Amino acid sequence: MKVWFVEDAGGGCRAFSEVVVLVCENPLKKYVARVPLTWNTRESLEEVVLRLMIDLMYRAGVSREDRILVCSGNIFHAFHRWLTEKGYNWEYARMEGLAHDIAEDEFQRQITAAGFPRQIHLVERNYRDFYRQVEKWVMQQPEPQRFLKDREVRQKPVETRYTLKSNYARTRRCSTCRKPILPFTPMVEYRATREGKRIRHYYHPSCSPVRPLKNKLLTGSAQWADGEVRGIIIPCRVDSPCHWCDRIIPAGETAFYGYAGDKLLTGHMDCCQPAINGRVFFQEGHSIIKRGVKDK
């Protein structure tokens, strides 16, 4: 069984290609790939990196019996999913050793080959200052755009900016219908940054302009009086009385919240025993988003 390390370098720099490496320390083997500055295949950055990593693993002969330690960076998210789906023995790890050094050396080799001063290099992981110097040098060159990453093809789909989640105790106004989003009900939050300013929009799930790819909502249904109450399951933020047993639900404990008419009910998970089926309705009576049930 071999142990493989997966690391990247250069992702925080606006110029030059990201470098991805697959390294085994014993016996020493290294495999390196560079992400193109641009592409026209309509792939996301994560998909391009996944394709490169699959090729490196094929070349290296990595088996499912080997152990794979992978950097947790966003660039590898699709690769993480692929490893899980294919049954590989892998886990997250912070890269401190040879894989990190090889990745940074490969990035340094790339920029010095383009003419960047050899005496300037990364010191003690001070990426901000190092990348600032690299970008400053690039902008001083004739036709600097030939060194710059294509940020447009690297943008994530707009759906990733939308998150299905709980409204918790706040009342918000839906950006589509302009009606209130009640406290402790599902909502879709849109987050973005424009010209340095943070943008936030909120929607009823049925009013959201797109179906969100991110899901941070867990729902369930509980019996109340002679009917069923549908609601959300979240940590209780302040001590609250349970409508089923009248005892206090301590802050931090997972609880059920649901509306019976206009009345908001709060309950211990053991008291109301909500039926959690692992599915969250995105639009009432329409499409659903699957979600695994979290531990209580």
C-alpha positions, 0 to 999 in steps of 0.5 A, a space after each residue: 500500500 502506498 500513501 499519496 499526497 494531493 496538493 495545489 499551488 498558485 490558485 490565489 494568484 491572478 496570473 499563471 496556471 494553477 499547479 496540481 501534484 500527486 506525490 508518493 514519498 516512499 518510494 518517491 514518485 511525483 506527477 504534475 499537471 498545470 491548469 490551462 489559463 483558459 478553456 472553451 469546453 464549458 467545464 468548471 474549474 473543479 471539473 478541469 482539475 478533476 480531469 487532470 487528477 484522474 489522468 495523474 492517478 492513471 499514470 501513477 497507477 493508484 489503487 483503491 488499496 492505497 491511501 490518498 491524503 488530499 488538500 481540502 481546497 475548493 479546487 479539489 471539491 469535484 475530485 473529493 466527490 469522485 474519490 468517494 463515488 469510486 470507493 478510494 481510501 482517502 481523507 483530508 489533510 493539511 499539506 506540510 511536507 514534500 507534496 507542498 514543496 513540490 507544488 510550490 517549486 513547480 509554480 516557481 519554475 513556471 513563473 521564472 521560466 516566464 522571466 520573473 526574477 529568480 531571487 523573489 520567492 514564497 517565504 513562510 507561506 506569505 502568499 499575499 505578498 508573494 502573489 502581489 509581487 508576481 501580479 505587479 511584475 506581470 502588469 509591467 510586461 508587454 501584453 500582460 494578459 497572456 499571463 493572466 488567468 481567465 476568471 470568467 471560465 473559472 467562475 462557479 455556476 450562479 446556482 452556487 450563490 443560492 442556499 436553501 436554509 432556515 430563516 431562524 428567528 428573523 423576519 425577512 422580505 422576499 425579493 420576488 413577491 415582497 411578502 414577509 418570510 416568516 421566522 423559522 421557515 425555509 428560505 433561499 439566500 443569495 450571496 454575492 460581492 459586487 464592487 467590494 460590497 456584499 449583496 444579500 437577497 432572500 426568497 421564499 423557496 417557491 419564489 427563488 429565481 433558480 434552484 439552489 445547489 447548496 442545501 443547509 436545511 433539514 425538515 421534518 413533520 410532527 403530530 400536534 393535536 389532531 393534525 400534522 405540523 411540518 417544520 424545520 430542525 435546527 439548533 435552539 439559539 436561546 432557552 425555549 419552552 417545549 410546546 409538547 412537555 413544557 420543559 425548557 429546551 436548552 440553547 444549543 440543543 437540536 429542536 423542531 420548529 413548525 407552524 400550526 396555523 399562526 402559532 409557532 411550535 417548538 419541541 424537543 426532538 424526543 417529545 415531538 419525534 418529527 418524522 425525518 425522511 431525508 428529503 427537503 421540499 424545494 417547492 411545495 408539491 414540486 421538485 425535491 432536494 435530497 439531503 442525508 439526515 444529520 446526527 441529532 
